[in-house]
Structures are given as structure tokens and as C-alpha cells.
Amino acid sequence: MPRFNVSISFNLRTEIEPEGVYFDDPGTGGIEDFEEDSSWYTTEVTSDGGNLRFVVTADSEEQAYEKAAEALSDGQEVEDRNGFTWVVSDLDTEVEEIEIPMDLDRAKLLVTDFLREMEGMDDELKLAFGFLLEVVSVQQGEIRRQSEALSAQRSTVSALESQVLRLQGEAGVTA
């Protein structure tokens, strides 16, 4: 099943109205006729900079967006550490499928899984696909062995080059 990188940027909004803020008559220093008739109004506060990143497994890009919306949606309420309730707003969700490079092992796995789930395929065709997968496995093993042998030969050549250079240096030969 495909995997998707999800990135969500968003803002938080809340409304604040000061309550219980009163100023008492200080009663000192020559202040006279002190009156407190403050009137506080609700103020909307918006804070930007929210960002979430995560990976989801989904059948399609559309389903990945749906799963992202389950994690965070426009209008969702969240509470901060100060106890303020904020509303999520201005969501910008990006979904990108994680590309898994195809290699021989993955291709064999996908074909094998496909064949297992395939209904209505006759036995001879199943044998043919099985034979091809076995040939691929054998050739893959041979390629690995040859690659290891080539790597060993490269190491030997490198060691011989070092010895030749050392001997040339001892003999005073310059290239």
C-alpha cells in the first residue's frame, strides 16, 4: 500500500475578552475623584506558524487527504498549555506519495503477491510465471556472486598498484 508524506500549515484563532479587571481607588498621593468605568471588548487574536508533518499509509492520494483531515481539520478546537482554546484555521494541506525505487527484489515480491491474488489463472500459466521468477532469482544470485568477485579483484589490483609504486620508489624509477 502506498505511503504519503503529509505537511499541514495552519493558523490558530481565538477571542479574548478581559474579565474581572478593575482598578481600585489608590487613595494615596493626592488623587481625587477616582472613577473606574473601563469597558472591555472581545478581541480576535490570530497566531500563525502552525505546521505538522507525518506519514500516512493509504490506497490513494484522495484517501491520504482524508486521513490528514482526521489528524487536523479546519475549525477544530485545540487547547494550549495556558488553558486557552484556539480554533484551527487557514489549513494548507500538501500530500506527496513517497516513491519507492523499483529493484529486482521488490519487483519479484509485487509479481508474487499479484499471482497469489489472481483468480481464474490456469495451473500451466501459474507454473510459467513461477518458472520465470525462479530464473530471475537464479540470475540475481549469479549477478551478486559476480559483483562480489569483481569487488575482490578490484581490491587485489589496488594492492598490486600500491606494491608497484612502492617498488618503483625503492628502485628510484619515476613514472
N, C-alpha and C positions, 0 to 999 in steps of 0.2 A: 504494500500500500504506500502511495507517495507521502512524502513528508514536506512540510511547508514552513518557511521562516515567516513569522508574523511580526510586524512592527506597528504599534499604535501610538500616535501622538495625540495629545488632548489637553484641554484646559479644565480647570475646576472653577466653579462659581458658587457663591453663597451670598446671603443677605445678612447684614449685621445692623442691629438697632440697639444703641446703648440703652440699657435699662438700669435703674437704680443709681444713677449718677446724680448726686445732689451736693450742693455746696452750702455749708453752714456758715452763719454769721461768725466771722473770726473773732469779733468782739475785742480786738486789740488795735492799737496804733492809730487811733483817730478815724477809723472807718465808720461812717454813719449811713443810715437808711439803706442797709444792705438788703437786696431782694434777689432771690434766685427764681427765675422763671424761664429756665432753659427748655427748649423744645427739640427733642432729638428725632431724626427721621431715619427710615431704613435706607441703607446704602448697599448697592450691589458691589461685590468685590469679585474680580476675576484674576485668577493666577494661572499663568501659562507655564509650560515646560514639562508637562507630564509625558512620560514615554515608557512603554512596555515593549519587551521583546521576548518571544518564546517560539517554540517549535510545536506544530500540531501534525498529527497523522490523519489524513483524510482521503476520501476517494477522488475528490476533485477540488479545484480551486474554489468553487462556489461553497462546497462543504467546509473548506478551510476558513472562509469568511464567516460562515455560520458559527463555527467553533470559536473564532476570535470574538464574535459578538457575545458569546456565552461568558467569556472572560471579562469583557468590559463593553458596556453599551452606553450610547448617548442617553442622558437623563438618569443614569444610575447614581444612587446616593452612596457616598463613602464618608467615613469619619476619620478625622486626623487625630494626632496624639493630644491635641488641646481640647478635644471634645466637640469641635466644630463639624457640622455636617455640610458637605460640599456636594454639588451636582456636577457630574461629568458632562462636558460639552465640547463641541467642535472636534469631534473624533475624526482622525485621518488614519485609516487602516490600510496597510500595504501587506500583500501576501505574495510570496515568491516561492515557487517549487524548488526544492533542493535537488539539484541534478546529481545523480549518482553515476559516475562514469561506468560505461559498459566494459566488462572484461570477460574473459572466457569462462571463469567460474560462475559469475553472475548469469551469463547467457545460458549456461547449462542448467542452472537452478531454475530460471524462468521457464525454459522449454520443458524441463521435467515436471514442474508444477502444472504447466498448461496441459501436458499429456495426461497427467493424473486426473484432471478435472474434465477432460474431453470425453463427451459421451457419444456413442454411435460409431466410434472408430473400430474397424475390424482388427482382429488379432495380428494379421500379417503386417498391417501398417504400423501397429504398435511395435512389433519386432523390428521393423525397418528403422523407426526412429530410435529405438533402443540401441541398435547396431551403430547408427551414426553417432550417437552420444558416446558410446564406448570407443569408437575410432578417435573421436575428438579427445577423449580422456587419455588414450594411449599416446597420441601425438603431443598432447600438452606435457605429459611426463617426459617424453623424449626431448622436447624443447627445453625443459628445465634442466635435464641432465647435460645437454649440450651447452647451455648457458653457464652452468657450473664448471664444466670442463674448460670453456673459453676463459672464464674468470681465473681459473688456476693457471692456465697458460700465460695470461697477461702478467700474473704475479711472477712467474718464472722468468719471463722476458725482462721485466723490470729489474729483478735481482741480477740477471746476467748483464744488463746495461750498466748497473752500478759497479759490478766487478770489472767490466771492460774499462770503464772510466778510471777506476782505482788503479788498475794495472798500467793504463796509459800514463797516468800521473807518476807512478813509480818509475816507469821507463823513460820519462821525460818526453813522451810523444804528445804533440799538440794536434788537435783536430783542425 
